[in-house]
């Protein structure tokens, strides 16, 4: 007969095994596990993307040399299914995507090292929504630098982040360019805030509260190096108290960033108030090792000429940007994107004698009768 242990003898074991996982004594082991999982995921992703590149290269060469037609790709998908039952990702459509993946990047030395840093799902989003090589490269670099997930990458593509960054760079003062030359690509002309779900008629308080409720998504829209410092940040000048709408710290620029919100069109006097706040931050808040503070006026609308005049004489490192609570209609985006394509095509034609364009390379003819191709792998 098995004798039961008294209940009091089981208590120590329960306490030991139910020790909170947040106990600092476990932090080092948990960090080791997390780091190992991350390395394992990266290794698997690298191998998977490399495999898809190699399969795409093989299919591309076979089709280019007229050895294969579309029907053979269907047979290949069926053969893989018979050999590896349950293996996903090798359907006919996916095999053609692998071929498209290889052909899209095989001639670009700048892109090849980047492809293995993104997941296959990221690549499908970029290939599906981008036509220009420059556009694909833009989203690849931004996704890697900002560590965008699939959802955020899709959102940025739909918001035409490439178009906004290339066609309409942010209006910035000469002082900003002089004090922070690395800030050129870190700020936008238009920030998409559709996730706030604000009505057409909203107040500055509505906008402020919405940004605080969705602070994580707002920081994602700003950029991953932005760190939140405070809301209605207090500064004192003389015997008067003032409050800055939002204050961030940018790790890359090593400086404070003051954001002033305006739910109306930009006015020149707004810049004077922002410059006043920047001076207060630099005198009383900025630390010795930090660089001069930057000011951002986030307005509902702005007149480009008025902004240019206002920024031309200001001595403060500042810029003026717009925010959008809804994305523009698809037809408008398509028209603007088509205009951008024509501008870039004209630029490429003018620069053709100076550099080799991908379109001038004959990828299909290079493999005829050889069985091999001099193409770079990722």
ZISUL-V124816 format. One record per helix or strand. SS is the DSSP state (H for helix, E for strand). FROM is the first residue (numbers start at 1). TO is the last residue. If there is no record, write none. Layout:
# ZISUL-V124816
ss & from & to
SS & FROM & TO
SS & FROM & TO
This chain:
# ZISUL-V124816
ss & from & to
H & 7 & 17
H & 24 & 64
H & 70 & 83
H & 92 & 105
H & 109 & 112
H & 115 & 117
H & 120 & 129
H & 133 & 146
H & 150 & 158
H & 161 & 167
E & 171 & 172
H & 174 & 179
H & 181 & 183
E & 190 & 192
H & 194 & 196
H & 204 & 213
H & 215 & 222
E & 226 & 237
E & 240 & 250
E & 255 & 265
H & 268 & 284
E & 294 & 301
H & 304 & 312
E & 318 & 324
H & 330 & 351
H & 358 & 360
H & 365 & 367
